[in-house]
Amino acid sequence: MRTSAVEWMRQIYTNGFKGKMISIPADFDSLEKAARERMSEKGFAYVAGGAGAEQTMMNNRRALDEVRILPRMLKDVSQRDLSIKLFDQQLPAPILLAPIGVLDLAIKKGDLHLARAASEFGLPMIFSNQASMPMETCANEMGDSPRWFQLYWSKSDKLVQSFLQRAENCGCSALVVTLDTTMLGWRPRDLNLGYLPFLYAKGLGQYLSDPVFQKLVEERMEHEDLPPSGGVTLQALVSLIRLSSKYPGSSFWQKFKSKKGLYGVRTFTDTYVRPSLNWEDIKRLKEYTKLPIILKGILHPDDALRAIDVGVDGIIVSNHGGRQVDGSIAAFEALPNVAEAIKGQLPILMDSGIRSGADIFKALAMGADAACIGRPYVYALALGGEAGVKALLQHFLSELELTMGLSGCRSIQEINSEMIKNK
Ligand SMILES: Cc1cc2nc3c(=O)[nH]c(=O)nc-3n(C[C@H](O)[C@H](O)[C@H](O)COP(=O)(O)O)c2cc1C
């Protein structure tokens, strides 16, 4: 349950008066700085980094910064209602938690911390295909709170079907298909450190727990010898021990000797994404699932129109937080054109660069029905786990509520393009 903005600020100021400061900074720059000090160098680089020279990340921010809110006065804003209806579900606010993989880089059992925090507020958590923990483990902690599943379309359709079946079984109410990652982007921060978490079996929670994936690994072990490693280093040995301990089932020594962990990672790297993904695949997805389908990564209005043609249920305007194509259009810049093309026929969500409640207000004014928070919650996890994310969500909700009220809006429905002025 959220605390009202006024009450939340009262608590913060009263605590401050007693000498107790907030542990989750109320602005993004301080939050990121504090998280950087807490996280490992490689973990922080993986989360904070973007593609190439990180121009897209900068564009995401610039686009949001360049748009101005134009507040209206004397509208009696004593009641402020943040709730919305999305895909037939009543939500307490137009905020979702974007799918983010490898949350273990922020804190051990990061997915679980996030699931608990999200369910405290009834805000949807989108389980990442690259989560560190299986979706069922998180779902078990969430009661009736909404959860969605995000899919990276693997080269194995059987694995895709298995993931979707599991998502339905554990109560996910929507499926997000990420379109912008048919290959991993060029990410200099990770390349310079030679670090990809998946090679250490991090972020493989959905795979290692999946019966179809396990079968793929067994088959591989029967039919394929691993290529010679070319000289075993201490680092490689440590990695192999870690991999073996991460793999489920049988004894550690058995897994170590059979190199099961290595086979698992190899199976993952070979099947992870499908560069051939196309609109025909999306059409047949309806045969695989009953869940509403939401396409994530739409930036061009023509792709948005195509999404309507193939009969999906929603889209997320996103450039993956600038992690895929450097020099790309900002998601927020793409939003009004996409909204104009869609003309209200599908719900539109947006992410990439959302750093505050005021940013969410701008996204809603520009045509989004809801927005997803990404990197900020990873930093909150690193700083305070479940409690950290709860504080962060409370910050976002409070700022959105205040921005709304101080701009003359009593409900989310009253936020529209007239509330915005371009520079
Ligand atoms: C560390 C990290 C991991 C991510 N993993 C996924 C993922 O597994 N699936 C996905 O669809 N998007 C993933 N994303 C993209 C987010 O869902 C979202 O689009 C992005 O974080 C928005 O940008 P922002 O965090 O800068 O606001 C990831 C982003 C980050 C930063």
The ligand as a Gaussian input file, in Angstrom:
#p B3LYP/6-31G(d) Opt

LIG

0 1
 C       20.861000      -4.388000     -16.659000
 C       19.683000      -4.398000     -17.593000
 C       19.146000      -5.613000     -17.965000
 C       18.024000      -5.641000     -18.796000
 N       17.454000      -6.856000     -19.096000
 C       16.352000      -6.887000     -19.885000
 C       15.704000      -8.116000     -20.147000
 O       16.083000      -9.156000     -19.647000
 N       14.630000      -8.082000     -20.968000
 C       14.165000      -6.926000     -21.538000
 O       13.193000      -6.961000     -22.288000
 N       14.739000      -5.760000     -21.269000
 C       15.811000      -5.710000     -20.443000
 N       16.377000      -4.505000     -20.142000
 C       15.743000      -3.270000     -20.636000
 C       14.670000      -2.775000     -19.670000
 O       13.544000      -3.596000     -19.699000
 C       14.214000      -1.343000     -20.023000
 O       13.821000      -1.311000     -21.367000
 C       15.324000      -0.336000     -19.785000
 O       15.960000      -0.589000     -18.558000
 C       14.761000       1.068000     -19.794000
 O       15.794000       2.005000     -19.741000
 P       16.206000       2.776000     -18.395000
 O       16.553000       1.745000     -17.396000
 O       17.406000       3.579000     -18.787000
 O       15.042000       3.611000     -17.989000
 C       17.483000      -4.435000     -19.304000
 C       18.028000      -3.219000     -18.905000
 C       19.107000      -3.187000     -18.046000
 C       19.638000      -1.857000     -17.597000

